[in-house]
């Protein structure tokens, strides 16, 4: 239960509260209400037929996070993709999937993005490589995606930075990563490393600190948020 690998039974929580000497009825009721809430399936449960377990865990963490910092060298982050961009990316990753399955995966990604505009939305800080913009399928798709990035970057809870192609080699050439932070101070940050058929979740302090250092260095190397909007607007004018 402490590792979040199994759900909480209300009976077990009640027994633990008794063991720990929690006798105040109001306090017990609050804990038991949290236990019931934790056992309610997330909205993504409706997509369980297309969700691998390792990514279903990430969705739960993403929805519960207060800060999301992500570095994406190859693709626009999923939380910031337009529907057209998402469809192209998903089709590349699932070339044998049916049209119906692709539609469901796109719908899942669009629903996932709602976390950024809900009340109490997490703060998203994304650093992407300029090359990710040029990999979009067609000029129209690229134009639409860049316009969307500019609009999203104007939201108070979103910071976007772009690393230009001409910036050369840097410390994070190993690949994309995401750092999730949570409101309770006793919960550690989690580094999420997605692979083709699995993912790694790192929560050891030395690992987390290493990736936090990498992210800070990337933010320094990238264009500032204000410069990024001007940079993206310049690409629109030239494309």
Rosetta blueprint (number, residue, H / E / L):
1 X L
2 X L
3 X L
4 X L
5 X L
6 X L
7 X L
8 X L
9 X L
10 X H
11 X H
12 X H
13 X H
14 X H
15 X H
16 X H
17 X H
18 X H
19 X H
20 X L
21 X L
22 X L
23 X L
24 X L
25 X H
26 X H
27 X H
28 X H
29 X H
30 X H
31 X H
32 X H
33 X H
34 X H
35 X H
36 X H
37 X H
38 X H
39 X L
40 X L
41 X L
42 X L
43 X H
44 X H
45 X H
46 X H
47 X H
48 X L
49 X L
50 X L
51 X L
52 X L
53 X H
54 X H
55 X H
56 X H
57 X H
58 X H
59 X H
60 X H
61 X H
62 X H
63 X H
64 X H
65 X L
66 X L
67 X E
68 X E
69 X E
70 X E
71 X E
72 X E
73 X L
74 X L
75 X L
76 X L
77 X L
78 X H
79 X H
80 X H
81 X L
82 X L
83 X H
84 X H
85 X H
86 X H
87 X H
88 X H
89 X H
90 X H
91 X H
92 X H
93 X H
94 X L
95 X L
96 X L
97 X L
98 X L
99 X H
100 X H
101 X H
102 X H
103 X H
104 X H
105 X H
106 X H
107 X H
108 X H
109 X H
110 X H
111 X H
112 X H
113 X H
114 X H
115 X H
116 X H
117 X L
118 X L
119 X L
120 X L
121 X L
122 X L
123 X E
124 X E
125 X E
126 X E
127 X E
128 X E
129 X E
130 X L
131 X H
132 X H
133 X H
134 X H
135 X L
136 X L
137 X L
138 X L
139 X H
140 X H
141 X H
142 X H
143 X H
144 X H
145 X H
146 X H
147 X H
148 X H
149 X H
150 X H
151 X H
152 X H
153 X H
154 X L
155 X L
156 X L
157 X L
158 X E
159 X E
160 X E
161 X E
162 X E
163 X E
164 X L
165 X H
166 X H
167 X H
168 X L
169 X L
170 X L
171 X L
172 X L
173 X L
174 X L
175 X L
176 X L
177 X E
178 X E
179 X E
180 X E
181 X E
182 X L
183 X L
184 X L
185 X L
186 X L
187 X L
188 X L
189 X L
190 X E
191 X E
192 X E
193 X E
194 X E
195 X L
196 X L
197 X L
198 X L
199 X E
200 X E
201 X E
202 X E
203 X L
204 X L
205 X H
206 X H
207 X H
208 X H
209 X H
210 X H
211 X H
212 X H
213 X H
214 X H
215 X H
216 X H
217 X H
218 X H
219 X H
220 X H
221 X H
222 X L
223 X L
224 X L
225 X H
226 X H
227 X H
228 X H
229 X H
230 X H
231 X H
232 X H
233 X H
234 X H
235 X H
236 X H
237 X H
238 X H
239 X L
